[in-house]
Amino acid sequence: MSNIVIVGMQWGDEGKGKIVDLLTEFADVVVRVQGGNNAGHTVVVGDETIVLHLIPSGALYREKTCVIGNGVVVDPQVLLQEIDELRKRGHFLDDRQLLISEDAHLIMPYHRRIDLARERMKGEGKIGTTGRGIGPAYEDKVAREGIRFGDLLDDQIFRGKLETILPMKNRYLDTCLQDQGFDLDAMFQEYRGYGQRLKKFAANISVFVDRQIKQGRPILFEGAQGTHLDVDHGTYPFVTSSNTIAGGACTGAGVGPTRINEVIGVSKAYTTRVGGGPFPTELNDAVGEKIRQRGREFGATTGRPRRCGWLDIPLLKDAIRLSGITGIALTKMDVLSEFETIRICTAYRHRGRRIEEVPSSIPVLKESEPVYEDHPGWKAELRKARTFEDLPLKARDYVRRIEELTETEVTLVSVGEKRDETILRRNPFRQGPGRP
């Protein structure tokens, strides 16, 4: 039995969708534990590309159970659209494949409007949110003003909450954000309709997951975003609104930490970031643009171009410490195949002082310069490699150097976007953690 958590090691967009889809073959249950439809997990099956925003990436396997945990904030309209789209494409045809936590909080229309209005008012100081209402929904959760999925299934409870919450939101929109409010009756009827369609998926997820573990069924816990967008441990305030580290899987699914057997961290062979915030290895030149174009680095959810730079080891080492990562899934190695020289940031330098960790001070991180070591590029196509030995020697050396610098095994190497364009050096569902 293995229960494995998948987390991002950078600022999100590391390729977690492919890794979850690949490892789902060996799991029975896939649980999404945090975030909302601000995440976009891209999965390529054959010639078909599918972007999932709320439904776990295991949805493309017919016999797997997909779970949306209590740590996720759910936009019911988006969720229903995603279900309908998957079914049009011949996937997710069995209702028994999906369970939604009764305790998951809902994203309401006022959350989206507040999100957009606040970003607009901040001007150049904006965070760079997706405008999906994720942050305001989490704010209401913490303020004990949220509406949960279970509330949506009881007309009396749901309407009572709306009657308490909506007047406050309308006043805030009007007086503080100079924006329009909402009609209570119209919102009630709209969301009541969503509840009627979604009620068949409602469940106590903590109890369900516990039963699966006791029955020995392997479980994959899927996170969204990346370590350095964690609301507590990321580059605050340029972060998301939830805990993206491995511990978030416990709170976001209602399981104890002793039930987790292994944590796989996903990292690109380089680094990207979307939105504002410091980025020490960012390349604002032709090299950065070449990485962006070769890697098709545009947001799966928003289409925004991603900022690109060289691999940052301090970022990875912080992620390993924060999540107890036991293996690295290294993605997009193929993107670097045309470069004569490939750089790795091994540390930062700030005002003459060498820094080995990511500083918590944003001003210090902004002023920090990367300390690089250069490696010769392999200048060869990697997409047909299926074993580690199939890789060119210089590509293998690059992977081994990452293992040395992070003191963590590279468990998997992705050499293309398709499922079979992957080198699985160790299957975490069948073999315990190794040594680099």
N, C-alpha and C positions, 0 to 999 in steps of 0.2 A: 504494500500500500504506500502511495506517495501523494502528498498534498503540496502542490507547488504554487508559489506566487511569482507572477511575471511583473516586473516594474521597469520603468524607463530610467536610464542613468543620466540623462542630460536634461534638456528643456522640452521634452516631449518630441513626438514625430520620429522616434527612433526606429520604427518598423515593428512595433509590438503586435500589430494585427497579424502580420505574417507569422511571427513566432508562436502566437497563441493558436492560430489556425493549424500550424504544423504540429504542435504538441498535443492539440486536442485529439488527434488520432489515438493517443494513449490514455486519455482521460475519459471518464464517464459523465462528469458534470463540469461546466464552465461557469464561474461566478464573476460577474462584473461588480466591483466593490466601491467605486467612488467616481466623482465627476458627473458630467451630463452630456448633452449633445454638442458641447463645445469640443469634444474629442471626435476624431475621425480615424477609424482603423481600416486601412486598405488591405484587402485580401484579393489575390489573383489566383483564380482556379482555371487552368487551361487558358483560353483566350478571353475569359470573363473577368472583369475588374469590378469588385463590389466594395463600396465604402459603407461601413457600419458606424453608427453614431451612438446608439443606446444598447442595441441587442448585442450580447457577447459574440466574439468572433467565432465561437464554436457553432454558430447557427447554420453553417454550410455542411455540417455532418448530420444526417437525418436521425441517427440513433442517440444523439447526445442531448442532455438536458441543459438548457441555458437559463441562468438565474440572474435577475437584476436585484442586487442587494440593497439593504437599507441605507447604505452610504451614498447611493446614487441619487441625484435630483432628476426627476423624470418630467419631461414635457410630453403629456399624453398625446397631443396632436402629432408631434414628431414621431413618437413611438408607433402610432397607428400607421402613419405614412410609410415608415420603414418596414413594418410587417407586410403591408399591402404590396410594396415594391418587391420585397423578397419573394412573395408568393407568385407575383407575376412572372418572376424569373425561375420558378420551379423549386424554390427553396422554402424551408420553414412551413411545411404544409400541415404538420401535426400540432394541434394546440397544446398537446402534452409536453412539447419541447420547451415551453417558456413558463417561468414562474417569476412573479414580481413581489418583492417584499411589501407587506401591508404598511410597513414603517418608512418606506421611501418617501421623501418629500417631493411635492409637485412644483414644477415651474408654472407660474400663472402668467397671464398676459401683462399684468402690471410689473412683474419682474423684468420682462424683456424691455418694456418701455422705460422703466427706471434705469436699467443698464445703459441703454442707448443715450438717454437724456444726460446722464451724469458724465459719460465719456465726452459728449458734445460740449458740455460746459467746461470741462477741464482743458480743452484745447490742446496745446502742445504738451501739457502735463499728463495726458491720458495714459492709462496703463496698457491699452491695446487689447481689450477684451474682445470676444467674438460677438458680443451684443445679444447672446442667447438667453440672458437672464440668470446665468449660473450663480454669480456672486450674490445678487439680491435674494435668490432663493435660499442660499446657505445662510445669509444674514438672518432671514426670518426663522430659519431652523434654530439658530443659536438664541435668537430673541424670544423663542417660544411663541412665535406668531405664524408658524408654518402650517400648511395644509398637507396632510399625508395621504398616501394612496388609499389607505383604509377608510379615511374620512370621505373620500369620493364615492364610496360604495353605499353610504347611508345618506339619503336625501336630507333628513332633518339635521344631522350633524354637519353636513357640508354647507347647507344654506345658513345655518347658525354661525359657522365660522366666517363665511363670506360677509354676513351682515355686520360682524364685528370688525373684520380686517379691511374690507374694501373702502369704507368711508375714510379711514386713515390714509390709505394709499392714494385715494383720489385727491385728498387735501394736500398731501406731500407733492404729488405730481403738479397740482395747480399752483400752489403758493411758492414752492421751492425750485421746481424744475421748469416752470412755465410750459407745462405740457397738459394734454387732455387726460381726463379720467375715464372710467368705464361704467357701463350700465350693469347694475347687479343682476337683474332678471335675465338679461341676455347672456351674461357670463355663466350664471347658474345653469341655464338650459344647455349651453354649449358643452360645458364640462360634465354635466349629468349624462349627456349622450356618450362622451368618451368613457365614462365610468361603466355604462351598460355594456360597451364592447370589450372592456378590459377586465371586468370583474372575474371572469373565468380563470384568469392567471394569478389571482391573489393568493398569497401563502405566507405562513410564518417561516421565513427563510432560515433563521437561526436553528429552528427545530429540524427543518428539512436537511440542512447541511450536516448537522450533528448525526442524524440517522444514516446519511450516506457514508460518513466517516466510519461509523460503527459497523456498517455492513462491508467495509473494506473497499469501497468504490473510490478510485483515484479522482482527485478534484484539482482543477486548475483555477486559480484566482487571478483575475485579469484587472490590472490597474489602467488608468488613463493618465495622460500627460507624463511628466517626468520628475525625477527627484528634485531638481532645482526650481521646480514650480510648486513645491510643497509649501503650504501656507505657514508652517512653522519653521521649516529648515531650508527653504529656497531663498532666492534673491529678492526678498521682501522689500518693497511692495509689489515688485514685478513678478507676481506669482498667481497661481489659481486659488480657489477658495476651499480646497479640501486637502487631506493628507495623502500625498502620492507615494510615500515610501511604503515599504512592506507592512509596517504596523497598521496601515490603513486597511489592509485586507481583514484584519481581525475585527476592528470596529465596524467596518463596512459590510461585513457578512455575519457578524455575531458568532465568531469562533474564537477560541482561546489560542494564544501563541504557541502552546505546546502541540497543537494540532498541525502546525506547519512544518514540513520536512525539509524544504529547500526553497531558495529564492534565486531565480534567474534574472539577471539584469540585462537589459537590451541597450546597446550602444551602437551608433553608427561608427564607421571607420574614420569619420570626421565629425564635425559638430555643426548643428544648426540651431536657430532660435527664431521664433515668431513673436512679433510685438516688441514692446519697449524693454529696457533693462540692459545691464552691463553684459559684455560678451568679449572677454579678453583676446580670443584668437580670431575674431571676426576679420574677414578679408573683403575690404571694400575696393576690390581691384578686379582685373581680368581673371585672376585665378579663382576668386570667390564666385564670379559669374559663371566660369566654366564648371565648377562643382554644382552650382544651382541648375544649370541646364542639363548636365549629364545625369544628375540625380533627380531631375524633375521635382525640384524642391519648391513646391507650391502647396499651400495648406489644403488638406483633404476636406476640411469643413468650410473654409472661407475663400480658398483660392489665393490667399495672400502669398507673395514671394517670401521664402524663408531667408533669413540671414545665414551666411555660410562661413565656416572657418575650419582650421585644422583641429585635429583631435586634442582634447584637453584632459590630461591625466589627473590634475587636481580635482576636476569635476567627478571623474570616475571613482577616485579613491574616497571622496566624500560619500558618494552613493553607496559604495561597498560597505563603509562603516555604518551609515544610517539604516541600511536595510538588511545587513548581514548577508550580503550577496555571496552565493556559493559557486556561481558560474556566470560567465558573460556570453551573451549571444551577440556576436559582432555582425552588423548588417552593412549592406551597400559597399562591400569591398570592391565590387566591380566598377564603381563610380571612379575610383582612383587609378584605373588601369592606364590612363593616357598621360600621367604626370612623370616627368623626369626625376623630380625630387619630391618627396613627401615629408612633411614636418609633423613632429609630435611635440606638443607643449608639455614639458616635464615639471614646470614650476612657474611661479610668477616673480617678478621683481618690482618692488614698490619703494621708490626713493632710496635705491641702493640696497634695500634689504630683500633677501630671497624668502619667498613664502611658499610652503609646500602644500598648504590647504587653501580652500576657498574662504576668503575673509568674510565675516558676517557683515562688515561695514560696506555698504554700497559705494560710498565715495572712494574708499580704498580699492575696492574691486575695479571701479571705473578707471582709476589711475594706474592700475597694475598692468605691467607689460609681460607678455609671455616669454618664457625662457625655452628656446627650441633646441631640439636635436634633429638633424636631417638624416633621412634615409633614402637610398636609391629606389626609384620606382621600378615596378616589374614590367611595365610596358607590354602587357600581354592580356589577352581575353581570358576571363575567369569563368564565364557562365557555364561552361561544360564540365568544370571540376566537380567531382562527387566524393572525393576523399581528400584529406589534408595533403597527402603526397602528390595529388594531381596539381596542386597550386605551384606556381613558379617559386624557386628558392627565395627570392627577395620578398614575395608575398608571405611566405611562411615565416621569414625572419621578422617581418612587420608584426605578425600575430604574436610570435614568441616574445618580442620586445614589449608588447602591451601586457602580456602575462607577467613578465619580469617587473615592470613598473607598477602594476596594480597588485602583484602577488595573488592573482586570482586566475583560475583556469578559464580559457576561452572554450566554452562547451560546444558552441555552434558558430559556423561561419556562413553567412548568406552571400551568395555570389550573383544573385539576380532576384527578380521580384516573384517568380513562380515558385510553387511548392517544392518542385524537384531541384531547383537551383540552390541547393542547400547542402552544406557539409555538417552532418551531425556527428561530432566527435565523441559525445557521450549523451546517452538518453537519460535525462534526470528521473524519468518514471521507472527506469529499469536498473540504473546504476547510481550508487551514491557519489557524493562530491569527490573529485580528484584533486591532484596537486599540479600547479603549473610547471 
